[in-house]
Amino acid sequence: MRNLFDETSIKGMHLANRLVRSATWEGMCAEDGRPTDKLAAYYESLAAGGVGLVISGYGYVRSDGKQLPGQLGVHRDEFIPDLRKLADAVHRQGGKFCVQLVHCGGQTTEKMSGAQPVAPSSVKVEQYPELPAELDNNGIKELTGCFARSAARAREAGCDAVQFHAAHGYLINQFLSPLTNRRDDSYGGNIDGRHRFLMEVYRAVRHEVGADYPVMVKINGCDNLQGGLALEDAVFACRQLDEEGIDAIEVSGGTPASGFETPVRQGIETRINEAYNLPLAYRIKNAVSCPVMVVGGLRSYELVEGIIRREEADYVAFARPLIREPTLPLRWAQGNEVHSRCISCNGCFKPGLKEGGIYCVVEKIERESRNASL
């Protein structure tokens, strides 16, 4: 019977358990995207807390793919030594480190990225802050190369794997979605065309890093948005990736325009609100042979243990619970199976904008209250 704390491997990458730190924005990098010692220390604390795989915050592969201040950059060769510091920090604590690669496409602004945003089609939709420019075929090929070169930097830096971001309304997801992809060329139309960019990115990355290096994807099982990517099309895309050798698929859902069904939902107060992407992940798991990770609203030990035991997914991934409590995996492993302390308020992201780094504001308030009472 499978167990949450099984030792496993993905393409030779040994993992101490089935717990994954899912990518999120930390706001801890320099203005140009260079990784900092602060970020390395943060990743080291996550690994020390017992999570088997740490996936970095979303790292942009070209400067115009940046969305938020302090976002990780993987677009320059001179950052390789700094990326190595991140990997070394995780390795010191016995963990494995994966770099997530992204281009935010139409979900950024000219002010943040330094250029007019680009997207599959020049359309104004709710998830775009401003009107993007449509990529031509040369621009698409150039961006494919940016993903591949960024993956090569991660491998050279000693990172254990890469994951490219095809979820949450970012550029690859924009190609997959009929809402944001209105093209009438070979990159548009039905899912055969709309998943072409996804496959070209995967093939370019695989060619660059080689057959022996773990390459993973994070993808929406559904955009939870009228006119967006639907589950059946996501299943089709995942099957194609699986047939070509993707090493693991992390399943998420939603975009910033998805109302109450965004990727980072609030109000996860009862078990019925947890694991909101599990039906999507389970559907994809039954369609592919590679390992499947599920992320989204996982808070209870009994729930995540059951997901693994019933083989509804192969790995469970967390972001906000590990912001509140980096030692959650270690606590569970030691037999303290109390529910995660995260209340899903999303307050952890506000300090990243104002103070140069995310942290749990509820934890800070409670700590200050305890200190004041002494």
N, C-alpha and C positions, 0 to 999 in steps of 0.2 A: 504494500500500500504506500502511495506517495505521501511524503511528509513535507511540511513547510521548511524544515531545516535539513532536507536532503542535500548532499553535495552533488552537483551536476556540472555539465560543461556545455558550452556553445562553441562549436568549431575549435575545440581545443582550449578554450578559455575556461579555466576551472573556477567554479563559483561555490562559495561555502554554504549557500542556502538559496531559497527561491524568492528572496526579497530583493526588490530593485528600487533604487531611488530614481524616480522619474524626473525628466528634465523640467526645470523651471527657470525663470529669470531671477538672477540674484542681485544685479545692479552693482557688482563688486569689481568690475574691470575699469581700466583707464579709459579716457575719452575716445581713444583710437581703437579700443577693443583689446588692448594688451592685457593678458591675465596678470593678476596681482598676487602678492603673498597673502593678502587677506582672503582671497578666493581659495588659494591652496589650503590655508588653515581651515576654512569652512568645509572643504571636501574631506580633509583629514578627519574632522570631527564626525562627519557622516559615516566614514569607513570605521572609525573607532566605535561608533554606536552599533555596529553589527550588521549593517546592510551588505549583502553580498556583492552587488553591482551598483556603482555610482555612475549615473549618466549626467554629463555636464549640462549646464544651462545652454539654451539654444545659441549656437555659435554661427554668426553670419559668414557666408563664404565670399561675399563681395561687399564693398562698403555701402552700396546702395540697398543692400538687404537688411540693414540695421533698423530696428524698430524702437528701442528704448535706450535711455542713457545707462552706461555701465554694462552694456551687453557684451558678451564674449565675442571676440573676433578670431576667426581661424583663416583669415584671408591673406596673411603676410608671412613670408618665410622667416622673418626676423622674430616672430613670436614662438618659433619652435622651442627654444630653450625655456620659455615661460610655460608653454604647454607641458613640457617635461616635468617642471616643478609640480604641476597639478597631478600628473600621473604618479610621480614619486611620493607625493603626500598620501595618496590613497594606498599605494603599495606598502608604505611603512606600517599601515594598520591591517595588512592582509587582505585588502579589498581589490577589486578590479575596477578599471576606469574606462568609460566609453565617452567619446566626444559626439555630441549631437550637432548636425550640420543643417543649416536653414538658410533660405532667402525669404524674406517676409513679403516680397512682391508688393501688391497693392495695399497691404496692411501696414504701411508706414507713411511717412510724410516727407516732403522735400526738405523741410527744416531739419529733420532728424537724419536723413540719409544723404543729404547733400546733392540730390538730383531728383527730378520728377520720378515718382515711383513707377515701376514697370509691372505688367500683368499680362495674362494671356490675351485679354481683350480690353479695350479702352471703354469701360462701362462704369457707371456710378451706381454702386450698390451699398447697402447699409454698412457692410463690414469695412468699406474703404473710407478713410478720412478725407481723401481727395481723389480727383480723377487721375488714374494712372495712364501711362503711355502703353500702347500695344507692342509687345515684343515681335520683332520679325524673326525669320528662321535663323539668321546669323546670330542674333541676340540670344536665342534659345540655345544654340550650340555653344556659345561663349559661356553661358551660365552652367551648362552641363560640365564643361571643363573646370569651372570654378569649384563645383562640388567635388570633382575628382582630385584636384590639386589640394584642396583642404583636407580630404581624407588621407592623402599621402603625408601631409604635415603631421596629422595625428599619429600615424603609424611611425614616422621617423622620431616623434617625440616620446615613443614608448607607451602610448596609450593602447589599451587592450582591444579596443573595438571602435567602430563608428556606427552611428545611427543617423539616417537622414530623415528630416521632419517632413512628412507628407500629410499632416493633420492640421486642425485648428484654423483653417482658412489661409494658411501661408501659401507660398507660390506653387508648390507641387499640388497641394489641395485645390488651388485656384484652377489649375489645368484639369483636374479630375471633375470639378463641379460644373454642371451645365449652366448654373446661374452666373458664374464668373467667366466661363469659357464659351464665347460665342463665335469662335473661329469656324471658318468653312474650309480650312486646309487640312492637311494630314494630322494636325495636332488638335483638331476639334471634331464636332459632330457627335457620333455615338461613343460609347466607352472604348471602342477599339482605338479611336483617335485621341480621346481625352486622357487615356492612360499612357500614351506614347512617351511624354516627357518623363514621367515616373520611371519607366523602363530604361530610358536612355541615361538617366541619372544613375540608376543602379548599375547598368553595364559599364558606364564610365568609371564609377567608383571601384567596382570589382576589378576592372582591368588595371587600375592604378595600384591597388593594394595587394592584388594577387588572390589566388584561390584559397590560401591557408589562413586568411585574416577574417575575423568575424565582421560581417556587414549586416546591420539590422535596419528596420524601418519603423517609424511611428506613423500610423495612418488612422484616419477616421473610419469607423464602421458605418457612420452616417453623419451627415452635417446637421441633422435635427433642424432643418431649415427648408421651407417650401422652395422647390426648384433647385436645391443643392444636391450634393452627392447622396445617393440612396444606398441602402445596404447591399442590394444585389450587385450593383456596379462595384462597390468596395470588395465584395467577395470575388468578383471576376479579377480585379486588379491584384488581389492577394494571391489568387491561384497562379497568375502569370509570374509573379515574383517568386513564389514557391517553386515553380517548375524550373526557374532559371537559377535557383540556388541561394535565395535569401536565407540568412541564418536564424533570424527571429523576427517576429512581428509584434509590436506593441499596439494594442487597439485602444483608441480613444474615441471621442465624438464631440461634435459641436463646433461652432465658430463664435466670434464675438457678437454676431447678429442673431444668435439662436435663442434669445430670450432667457427663460429659466433653464434651458438645456444647453448652457455653455459648457466648455471644458472644465471650468472651476466653479461648480455650483455651490451655493450657500444653503444653509438650513438643513444640513445632514444631521438630524437629531435622533432619528430612530433607524432601526435595521432596514426598514422598508425603503429608506432614502439612500442607503448605501449601495455600492457596486453598480452604479447606474449604467456603466458601459458593459457589464457582464453579458447581457443577451447578445450584444454585437460581437464580443470576443468569442463567445461560445459558438456562434454561427460560423465565424471565420475559422476557428480551431477545427471544426468538423469538415472544413473544405481544404485544409492544407496539411502538410506533413511536418513542417518546421515548428519549433516551439512558439507558443503564443503567450504574450504578456497582457494582462488587463490592468488598466489604471482608471481611477475615478471613484472617489467617495468610499474608499476602503478604510474602515475604522475599527472593526471588531475582530478580535483574534478568532473567535469561533467561525465567523464568516470567511475570513481569508484561508483559514485552515481547511474549511469545507470545500472551498474552490479548488484547492490543490488535491485534496483527498478524492474528490469526485471527478478529477481530471477535466474540470470545466475550463481551466487555463493551466499553463505550465509554470508561470511566474506571476507574482502580484507586485504591482508598482505603486509607489506613494510619492507625493511631493509635499503637500501642506502638513501632513502629520509629522514628517521628519523636520520641518521647520520648527514646529512646536516642541518636538521631543526627539532629538537625534538618536537617543539611545533606545528608542522603542523596540527595534529588533532584538537587541540584547536583553531587554526586560522580558520580552515574550520568551526568548530562548531559555531564560533562567526560571521560567515557570510562573511569572507574574503576568497573567493574561488579561489584565484590566484593559478596558476599551481605551483607544487612543485619546489623548487629552485635547486634540484639535477640535475646535468648535466650528470650523469652516466659515469663519467670518471674513476671510480674505484681507484682514487688516495687516497681515505680514508683508504685503507688497508695498504699502504706503511708505515705510521707511526707506525702501530702495530708491524711491524718487527724491526723498528729502535728505536722507542721511548717508547715501552711498552704500546700501546693503540691506537686504531683507532680514527680518527677525520677527518673532512672535510678539506682537504688542500686548496680547493678553498675559503671556508669561511675564513680560516686563512689569506690567501693572500689578500682577499678583506678587511678584518678588519685591517690588518697592513697598507694597502694602505690608508684607511680612516684616521687612526691615524697619518700617516705621513703627510697628507694634512692639519691637524689641526694647 
